[in-house]
Amino acid sequence: MEWARRAVGLTQGELARRAHMSRPSSSAYENGRKAPSLETLEQLLGEAGFDVEAVPRVAFVDVPGSWSGAPRADVDAAVAACRGTGVGGVGVGLELVRAG
């Protein structure tokens, strides 16, 4: 949030005023003392001229012990076989996109 706010030259107080919240709340979100809801994040970033987009991502994670002693080469081969198939851990990353 700080990056977006600074990119458009707003102070914490100005962004908070535009988003109809207190400056201490805006500061707490920006500094990680509080986690904003998606709606609050969209509101704050929207006032700075950005949109929030959810982008699906696939991540392959090696979890120790999950292959019960399988040789490392077998684990690597299984992970490689899954790449590009949509099989694996799925997460959602958020990207900031300049509105307009």
Rosetta constraint file for C-alpha pairs under 8 A:
AtomPair CA 1 CA 5 HARMONIC 6.12 0.50
AtomPair CA 1 CA 29 HARMONIC 7.99 0.50
AtomPair CA 1 CA 30 HARMONIC 5.63 0.50
AtomPair CA 1 CA 44 HARMONIC 7.99 0.50
AtomPair CA 1 CA 45 HARMONIC 6.95 0.50
AtomPair CA 2 CA 6 HARMONIC 6.00 0.50
AtomPair CA 2 CA 30 HARMONIC 5.89 0.50
AtomPair CA 3 CA 7 HARMONIC 5.94 0.50
AtomPair CA 4 CA 8 HARMONIC 6.70 0.50
AtomPair CA 4 CA 45 HARMONIC 7.04 0.50
AtomPair CA 4 CA 48 HARMONIC 6.61 0.50
AtomPair CA 4 CA 50 HARMONIC 7.57 0.50
AtomPair CA 5 CA 9 HARMONIC 6.39 0.50
AtomPair CA 5 CA 10 HARMONIC 5.42 0.50
AtomPair CA 5 CA 11 HARMONIC 7.11 0.50
AtomPair CA 5 CA 12 HARMONIC 7.53 0.50
AtomPair CA 5 CA 15 HARMONIC 7.29 0.50
AtomPair CA 5 CA 45 HARMONIC 7.74 0.50
AtomPair CA 5 CA 48 HARMONIC 5.93 0.50
AtomPair CA 6 CA 10 HARMONIC 5.83 0.50
AtomPair CA 6 CA 11 HARMONIC 7.37 0.50
AtomPair CA 8 CA 48 HARMONIC 6.58 0.50
AtomPair CA 8 CA 49 HARMONIC 7.94 0.50
AtomPair CA 10 CA 14 HARMONIC 5.98 0.50
AtomPair CA 10 CA 15 HARMONIC 6.18 0.50
AtomPair CA 10 CA 48 HARMONIC 7.69 0.50
AtomPair CA 11 CA 15 HARMONIC 6.27 0.50
AtomPair CA 12 CA 16 HARMONIC 6.02 0.50
AtomPair CA 12 CA 23 HARMONIC 6.18 0.50
AtomPair CA 12 CA 26 HARMONIC 6.61 0.50
AtomPair CA 12 CA 27 HARMONIC 6.61 0.50
AtomPair CA 13 CA 17 HARMONIC 6.09 0.50
AtomPair CA 13 CA 22 HARMONIC 7.68 0.50
AtomPair CA 13 CA 23 HARMONIC 5.01 0.50
AtomPair CA 13 CA 26 HARMONIC 7.90 0.50
AtomPair CA 14 CA 18 HARMONIC 6.21 0.50
AtomPair CA 15 CA 19 HARMONIC 6.13 0.50
AtomPair CA 15 CA 26 HARMONIC 7.79 0.50
AtomPair CA 15 CA 44 HARMONIC 7.02 0.50
AtomPair CA 15 CA 47 HARMONIC 6.76 0.50
AtomPair CA 15 CA 48 HARMONIC 7.04 0.50
AtomPair CA 16 CA 20 HARMONIC 6.01 0.50
AtomPair CA 16 CA 21 HARMONIC 5.10 0.50
AtomPair CA 16 CA 22 HARMONIC 5.71 0.50
AtomPair CA 16 CA 23 HARMONIC 5.23 0.50
AtomPair CA 16 CA 25 HARMONIC 7.89 0.50
AtomPair CA 16 CA 26 HARMONIC 5.74 0.50
AtomPair CA 16 CA 44 HARMONIC 7.55 0.50
AtomPair CA 17 CA 21 HARMONIC 6.07 0.50
AtomPair CA 17 CA 22 HARMONIC 7.00 0.50
AtomPair CA 17 CA 23 HARMONIC 7.47 0.50
AtomPair CA 18 CA 47 HARMONIC 6.29 0.50
AtomPair CA 19 CA 43 HARMONIC 6.28 0.50
AtomPair CA 19 CA 44 HARMONIC 5.73 0.50
AtomPair CA 19 CA 47 HARMONIC 6.31 0.50
AtomPair CA 21 CA 25 HARMONIC 6.77 0.50
AtomPair CA 21 CA 26 HARMONIC 7.06 0.50
AtomPair CA 22 CA 26 HARMONIC 6.42 0.50
AtomPair CA 23 CA 27 HARMONIC 6.02 0.50
AtomPair CA 24 CA 28 HARMONIC 6.06 0.50
AtomPair CA 25 CA 29 HARMONIC 6.33 0.50
AtomPair CA 26 CA 30 HARMONIC 6.18 0.50
AtomPair CA 27 CA 31 HARMONIC 5.99 0.50
AtomPair CA 28 CA 32 HARMONIC 6.00 0.50
AtomPair CA 28 CA 33 HARMONIC 4.81 0.50
AtomPair CA 28 CA 34 HARMONIC 5.34 0.50
AtomPair CA 29 CA 33 HARMONIC 6.15 0.50
AtomPair CA 29 CA 34 HARMONIC 4.99 0.50
AtomPair CA 29 CA 35 HARMONIC 5.76 0.50
AtomPair CA 29 CA 36 HARMONIC 6.07 0.50
AtomPair CA 36 CA 40 HARMONIC 5.58 0.50
AtomPair CA 36 CA 41 HARMONIC 5.75 0.50
AtomPair CA 37 CA 41 HARMONIC 6.13 0.50
AtomPair CA 38 CA 42 HARMONIC 6.07 0.50
AtomPair CA 39 CA 43 HARMONIC 6.17 0.50
AtomPair CA 40 CA 44 HARMONIC 6.15 0.50
AtomPair CA 41 CA 45 HARMONIC 6.03 0.50
AtomPair CA 42 CA 46 HARMONIC 5.62 0.50
AtomPair CA 42 CA 51 HARMONIC 6.78 0.50
AtomPair CA 42 CA 52 HARMONIC 6.10 0.50
AtomPair CA 43 CA 47 HARMONIC 6.28 0.50
AtomPair CA 44 CA 48 HARMONIC 6.71 0.50
AtomPair CA 45 CA 49 HARMONIC 6.39 0.50
AtomPair CA 45 CA 50 HARMONIC 5.22 0.50
AtomPair CA 45 CA 51 HARMONIC 6.60 0.50
AtomPair CA 45 CA 52 HARMONIC 7.50 0.50
AtomPair CA 46 CA 50 HARMONIC 4.94 0.50
AtomPair CA 46 CA 51 HARMONIC 5.80 0.50
AtomPair CA 46 CA 99 HARMONIC 7.75 0.50
AtomPair CA 49 CA 98 HARMONIC 6.14 0.50
AtomPair CA 49 CA 99 HARMONIC 5.45 0.50
AtomPair CA 50 CA 96 HARMONIC 6.18 0.50
AtomPair CA 50 CA 97 HARMONIC 5.44 0.50
AtomPair CA 50 CA 98 HARMONIC 4.42 0.50
AtomPair CA 50 CA 99 HARMONIC 4.74 0.50
AtomPair CA 51 CA 96 HARMONIC 5.92 0.50
AtomPair CA 51 CA 97 HARMONIC 5.18 0.50
AtomPair CA 51 CA 98 HARMONIC 6.16 0.50
AtomPair CA 51 CA 99 HARMONIC 5.40 0.50
AtomPair CA 52 CA 94 HARMONIC 6.56 0.50
AtomPair CA 52 CA 95 HARMONIC 5.95 0.50
AtomPair CA 52 CA 96 HARMONIC 5.15 0.50
AtomPair CA 52 CA 97 HARMONIC 6.37 0.50
AtomPair CA 53 CA 94 HARMONIC 5.77 0.50
AtomPair CA 53 CA 95 HARMONIC 5.46 0.50
AtomPair CA 53 CA 96 HARMONIC 6.60 0.50
AtomPair CA 53 CA 97 HARMONIC 7.19 0.50
AtomPair CA 54 CA 92 HARMONIC 6.21 0.50
AtomPair CA 54 CA 93 HARMONIC 5.93 0.50
AtomPair CA 54 CA 94 HARMONIC 4.86 0.50
AtomPair CA 54 CA 95 HARMONIC 6.62 0.50
AtomPair CA 55 CA 92 HARMONIC 5.67 0.50
AtomPair CA 55 CA 93 HARMONIC 5.29 0.50
AtomPair CA 55 CA 94 HARMONIC 6.08 0.50
AtomPair CA 55 CA 95 HARMONIC 7.08 0.50
AtomPair CA 56 CA 90 HARMONIC 7.12 0.50
AtomPair CA 56 CA 91 HARMONIC 6.07 0.50
AtomPair CA 56 CA 92 HARMONIC 4.63 0.50
AtomPair CA 56 CA 93 HARMONIC 6.31 0.50
AtomPair CA 57 CA 90 HARMONIC 5.84 0.50
AtomPair CA 57 CA 91 HARMONIC 5.35 0.50
AtomPair CA 57 CA 92 HARMONIC 5.78 0.50
AtomPair CA 57 CA 93 HARMONIC 6.73 0.50
AtomPair CA 58 CA 86 HARMONIC 6.97 0.50
AtomPair CA 58 CA 87 HARMONIC 7.99 0.50
AtomPair CA 58 CA 88 HARMONIC 6.45 0.50
AtomPair CA 58 CA 89 HARMONIC 5.71 0.50
AtomPair CA 58 CA 90 HARMONIC 4.61 0.50
AtomPair CA 58 CA 91 HARMONIC 6.27 0.50
AtomPair CA 59 CA 88 HARMONIC 6.44 0.50
AtomPair CA 59 CA 89 HARMONIC 5.21 0.50
AtomPair CA 59 CA 90 HARMONIC 6.12 0.50
AtomPair CA 59 CA 91 HARMONIC 7.20 0.50
AtomPair CA 60 CA 79 HARMONIC 7.13 0.50
AtomPair CA 60 CA 88 HARMONIC 5.77 0.50
AtomPair CA 60 CA 89 HARMONIC 5.96 0.50
AtomPair CA 61 CA 89 HARMONIC 7.32 0.50
AtomPair CA 65 CA 69 HARMONIC 6.80 0.50
AtomPair CA 67 CA 75 HARMONIC 7.25 0.50
AtomPair CA 70 CA 74 HARMONIC 6.43 0.50
AtomPair CA 70 CA 75 HARMONIC 6.78 0.50
AtomPair CA 71 CA 75 HARMONIC 6.70 0.50
AtomPair CA 72 CA 76 HARMONIC 6.19 0.50
AtomPair CA 73 CA 77 HARMONIC 6.05 0.50
AtomPair CA 74 CA 78 HARMONIC 6.17 0.50
AtomPair CA 75 CA 79 HARMONIC 6.25 0.50
AtomPair CA 76 CA 80 HARMONIC 6.07 0.50
AtomPair CA 77 CA 81 HARMONIC 6.09 0.50
AtomPair CA 78 CA 82 HARMONIC 6.42 0.50
AtomPair CA 79 CA 83 HARMONIC 6.51 0.50
AtomPair CA 82 CA 86 HARMONIC 7.18 0.50
AtomPair CA 82 CA 87 HARMONIC 5.63 0.50
AtomPair CA 82 CA 88 HARMONIC 7.03 0.50
AtomPair CA 83 CA 87 HARMONIC 7.21 0.50
AtomPair CA 83 CA 88 HARMONIC 7.99 0.50
